[in-house]
């Protein structure tokens, strides 16, 4: 959270005329809690399950509707066992970009 993925993803989707989906927003809507609240109240395993479910749903919709989609994922999403395979199976092509944020790059933010 706070790396700029929503801002950059929204701008990229707009430039490409694609749909934008923020996985964090889907997770919060699904759980009815903020991400910090999910971790605090339900724990990381529950968060990761919600995250996986929402990723599958977002990819399923993009595939079913044949929608080109920019999907913003948190750094931990792609690190979860099996989730990269879910992404690869859903579509024939894709691109994964990373936002690297450090104090050097975020001066003035």
Backbone as a ProteinNet text record, in pm:
[ID]
protein_1_A
[PRIMARY]
XXXXXXXXXXXXXXXXXXXXXXXXXXXXXXXXXXXXXXXXXXXXXXXXXXXXXXXXXXXXXXXXXXXXXXXXXXXXXXXXXXXXXXXXXXXXXXXXXXXXXXXXXXXXX
[TERTIARY]
84.8	0	89.1	47.7	119.7	234.3	243.8	353.9	320.9	193.7	151.6	86.4	59.8	5.3	-133.6	-216.2	-349	-338.4	-256.3	-237.9	-180.2	-72.7	-7.9	-98.3	-161.8	-251.9	-368.3	-426.4	-537.4	-493.4	-378.6	-326.8	-295.5	-233.8	-201.9	-329	-427	-553.5	-621	-617.5	-678.2	-607.7	-474.7	-397.3	-425.8	-443.2	-466.5	-614.4	-701.9	-847.5	-886.9	-827.9	-855.4	-928.6	-984.2	-1048.6	-938.2	-960.9	-866.2	-931.4	-859.2	-906.1	-796	-831.3	-739.1	-776.5	-689.4	-720.3	-742.8	-667.3	-687.3	-830.6	-882.1	-1020.2	-1120.3	-1098.3	-1188.6	-1184.7	-1065.7	-1050.2	-1126.6	-1109.2	-1177.3	-1328.6	-1376.1	-1520.3	-1575.9	-1503.1	-1547.5	-1556.2	-1455.2	-1447.8	-1527	-1554.1	-1619.6	-1526.9	-1398.2	-1295.4	-1180.7	-1103.4	-982	-877	-774.9	-670.9	-603.8	-566.7	-510.5	-607	-736.8	-835.1	-844	-835	-838.2	-721	-601.3	-482.9	-499.6	-549	-562.6	-669.6	-784.9	-898	-900.4	-860.2	-873.9	-741	-633	-500.2	-460.9	-332	-280.1	-335.6	-349.4	-403.8	-542.4	-627.8	-760.4	-747.6	-657.7	-635.4	-591.7	-496	-443.1	-550.2	-641.5	-751.3	-845.6	-881.4	-967.1	-897.9	-769.7	-690.3	-693.3	-669.9	-670.7	-809	-913.1	-1049.9	-1080.7	-1041	-1068.2	-984.1	-862.6	-780.7	-845.6	-888.4	-956.8	-1081.4	-1158.5	-1280.8	-1248.3	-1147.7	-1110.5	-1059.6	-976.5	-924.4	-1035.4	-1125.1	-1237.5	-1325.2	-1353.3	-1436	-1364.6	-1235.7	-1160.6	-1161.2	-1146.5	-1146.7	-1285.4	-1385.6	-1522.8	-1572.9	-1543.5	-1591.6	-1496.4	-1382.4	-1278.8	-1237.7	-1217.4	-1180.3	-1029.8	-967	-827.3	-826	-743.6	-750.5	-612.5	-598.6	-482.2	-523.7	-450.9	-484.2	-372.4	-403.3	-304.4	-304	-190.3	-173.2	-73.4	-92.3	7.7	128.3	240.7	363.7	353.3	275.2	260.9	174.9	91.7	1.4	80.1	173.5	247.6	341.7	372.1	462.2	392	259.3	184.5	190.2	209.1	214.7	88.7	107.4	-4.2	-63.5	-50	-114.7	-54	76.9	127.8	72.2	51.4	-5.9	-150.6	-225.4	-363.5	-363.7	-275.7	-267.3	-232.2	-135.5	-89.8	-196.1	-275.5	-376.6	-494.2	-520	-641.3	-635	-520.1	-513.5	-401.1	-409	-306.3	-184.5	-202.4	-88	-106.6	1.6	-4.1	131	132.1	254.3	251.6	360.6	371.2	474.4	433	524.4	534.4	647.6	671.9	696.7	641.9	671.1	766.4	887.1	986.2	993.3	974.8	972.5	1078.1	1158	1257.6	1260.3	1331.6	1340.9	1401.1	1496.8	1558.8	1457.6	1369	1272.1	1148.9	1128	1004	1027.1	1137.5	1161.7	1046.5	1004.7	898.4	758.4	749.1	616.8	571.6
-117.6	0	123.6	223.3	348.4	355.9	260.2	262	340.9	370.7	443.5	355.3	229.1	136.6	176.8	233	276.8	396.2	491.6	610.2	572.7	497	457.7	364	269.5	176.9	247.1	344.4	420.9	497.8	562.5	638	546.5	432.3	337	284.9	245.8	196.4	303	425.6	534.3	551.3	547.4	561.7	447.8	328.1	211	189.4	267.1	249.5	108.8	67.2	-61.6	-38.2	-142.7	-140.3	-144.5	-76.4	-79.6	-146.1	-238.1	-305.3	-296.5	-247.8	-242.5	-357.6	-456.4	-574.1	-536	-439.6	-397.1	-347.6	-270.3	-220.4	-335.6	-432.9	-549.3	-627.2	-641.4	-713.2	-641.9	-510.7	-433.1	-437.4	-425.9	-432.4	-569.1	-672.4	-809.2	-835.9	-789.9	-816.9	-716.9	-601.1	-496.8	-437.2	-454.8	-404.3	-347.5	-258.3	-212.1	-323.3	-313.7	-416.6	-425.6	-313.5	-327	-394.6	-366	-430.4	-580.5	-619.5	-762.9	-832.9	-776.7	-837.5	-843.7	-735.2	-727.6	-823.6	-825.5	-903.4	-1049.2	-1070.5	-1203.9	-1275.7	-1198.4	-1255.7	-1265.3	-1286.8	-1292.1	-1408.9	-1529.4	-1638.6	-1606.2	-1543.1	-1505.2	-1398.4	-1302.5	-1199.6	-1263.5	-1355.2	-1418.8	-1499.8	-1559.8	-1633.9	-1539	-1429	-1328.7	-1274.3	-1247.3	-1195.2	-1292.2	-1420.5	-1521.3	-1531	-1528.5	-1535.3	-1415.8	-1298.6	-1177.3	-1171.7	-1223.7	-1230.3	-1323.1	-1439.6	-1533.2	-1468.4	-1397.6	-1332.2	-1223.7	-1143	-1034.7	-1091.2	-1193.9	-1256.2	-1329.3	-1391.7	-1460	-1364.1	-1249.4	-1150.2	-1099.8	-1068.7	-1018.4	-1120.1	-1246.9	-1352.9	-1371	-1380.6	-1402.4	-1288.8	-1166.5	-1049.3	-1007.7	-1077	-1043.2	-896.7	-855.8	-718	-708.6	-622.6	-592.4	-514.9	-558.4	-505.6	-478.4	-364.2	-334.8	-372.5	-463.6	-515.1	-479.7	-397.3	-357.1	-457.1	-519.1	-618.3	-567.5	-605.7	-577.4	-668.2	-629.1	-706.7	-847.7	-867.5	-999.7	-1093.2	-1037.8	-1120.8	-1216.3	-1162.6	-1242.8	-1340.5	-1316	-1404	-1526.7	-1530.6	-1642	-1764.4	-1878.1	-2003.4	-2021.3	-2047.4	-2075.2	-1954.4	-1835.6	-1719.9	-1682.2	-1688.6	-1660.8	-1757.9	-1884.8	-1982.6	-1947.5	-1899.3	-1857.2	-1748.2	-1651.4	-1540.8	-1591.6	-1681.9	-1731.8	-1814.3	-1891.1	-1976.9	-1897.8	-1781.2	-1707.4	-1642.6	-1604.6	-1533.5	-1585.5	-1550.3	-1595.8	-1506	-1382.4	-1292.8	-1199.8	-1145.3	-1053.6	-990.6	-893.5	-822.9	-793.6	-814.6	-784.9	-675.5	-564	-453.7	-435.2	-386.3	-365.9	-218.6	-170.8	-36	-52	-4.7	-12	123.9	125	251.6	248.2	351.1	365.7	511.3	539.8	678.3	766.7	713.2	789.5	832.3	741.9	769.8	845.5	847.8	907.8	1041.3	1106.8	1235.7	1330.8	1402.4	1498.5	1438.7	1308.1	1244.7	1227
0	0	0	-77.7	-79.9	-179.8	-271.6	-367.6	-493.5	-514.7	-634.2	-739.2	-705.1	-805.7	-853.5	-767.8	-810.1	-903.7	-867.9	-951.9	-1087.3	-1087.2	-1212.1	-1292.1	-1225.1	-1293.9	-1359.2	-1290.1	-1345.4	-1469.1	-1460.3	-1574.5	-1693	-1664.6	-1770.4	-1836.9	-1755.9	-1811.1	-1897.4	-1852.4	-1928.7	-2064	-2061.4	-2185.9	-2283.8	-2232.4	-2316.5	-2349.2	-2283.3	-2294.3	-2246.6	-2135	-2073.4	-1941.7	-1887.8	-1756.5	-1649.8	-1538.4	-1426.5	-1307.2	-1243.6	-1122.9	-1018.2	-901.4	-788	-694.5	-684.3	-603	-456.2	-404.4	-265.3	-243.1	-338.2	-325.3	-325.5	-412.6	-417.7	-287.2	-230.3	-103.5	6.8	15.2	119.4	103.2	-20.7	-45.7	-7.8	-42.9	-14.2	135.8	209.2	352.6	436.9	380.3	458.8	564	542.9	635	553.4	614.6	548.9	556.3	475.7	478.6	615.8	679	814.1	912	900.6	988.5	961.8	834.1	801.9	869.5	855.7	918.2	1070.2	1128.1	1274	1326.6	1262.6	1314.3	1267.4	1143.6	1085.2	1063.6	1056.9	1037.2	890.6	869.5	732.9	651.7	708.3	625.5	568.2	646.8	597.2	488.8	511.4	409.2	278.2	285.2	163.2	91.4	165.6	102.1	29.7	95	30.3	-93.6	-80.5	-191.3	-310.5	-284.1	-390.8	-455.2	-373.3	-425.4	-515.2	-471.8	-549.5	-676.9	-671.5	-792.4	-895	-848.6	-938.8	-1000.3	-918.9	-967.8	-1070.1	-1042.4	-1135	-1267.1	-1259.9	-1381.8	-1457.7	-1382	-1445.5	-1523.1	-1464.5	-1534.5	-1659.4	-1646	-1761.3	-1874.8	-1839.8	-1940.4	-2001	-1915.5	-1961.9	-2049.7	-2008.1	-2080.9	-2193.2	-2201.8	-2299.6	-2286.5	-2159.2	-2128.8	-2106.3	-2179.4	-2150.4	-2019.4	-1926.2	-1789.9	-1733.7	-1669.9	-1587.5	-1445.9	-1386.8	-1254.3	-1156.9	-1057.6	-957.3	-843.3	-822.2	-715.6	-613.8	-489.2	-387.7	-407.2	-353.2	-368.3	-315.4	-211.9	-153.7	-236	-323.2	-403.4	-491.3	-564.7	-660.7	-592.1	-465.6	-391.4	-334.2	-340.3	-282.7	-373.6	-314.9	-389.3	-473.4	-600.4	-689.4	-758.7	-703.7	-765.7	-900.4	-917.9	-1053.4	-1157.4	-1120.5	-1213.1	-1246	-1147.3	-1172	-1278.6	-1264.1	-1359.5	-1498	-1506.1	-1635.4	-1706	-1630.7	-1691.6	-1748	-1692.7	-1728.6	-1866.6	-1909.5	-2036.1	-2123.7	-2247	-2340.2	-2336.6	-2299.3	-2292.5	-2174.2	-2132.5	-2020.7	-1999.4	-1914.9	-1882.6	-1734	-1668.9	-1526.7	-1508.3	-1451.8	-1422.9	-1272.6	-1228.7	-1086.4	-1058.2	-949.4	-902.8	-786.3	-804.3	-697.7	-631.3	-503.4	-431.3	-321.6	-319.7	-214.4	-171.4	-67	-21.4	-129.5	-204.3	-310.6	-414.9	-456.3	-561.2	-512.3	-382.4	-333.5	-262.7	-293.1	-230.3	-257.6	-157.7	-171.1	-169.2	-151.6	-149.6	-7.1
[MASK]
+++++++++++++++++++++++++++++++++++++++++++++++++++++++++++++++++++++++++++++++++++++++++++++++++++++++++++++

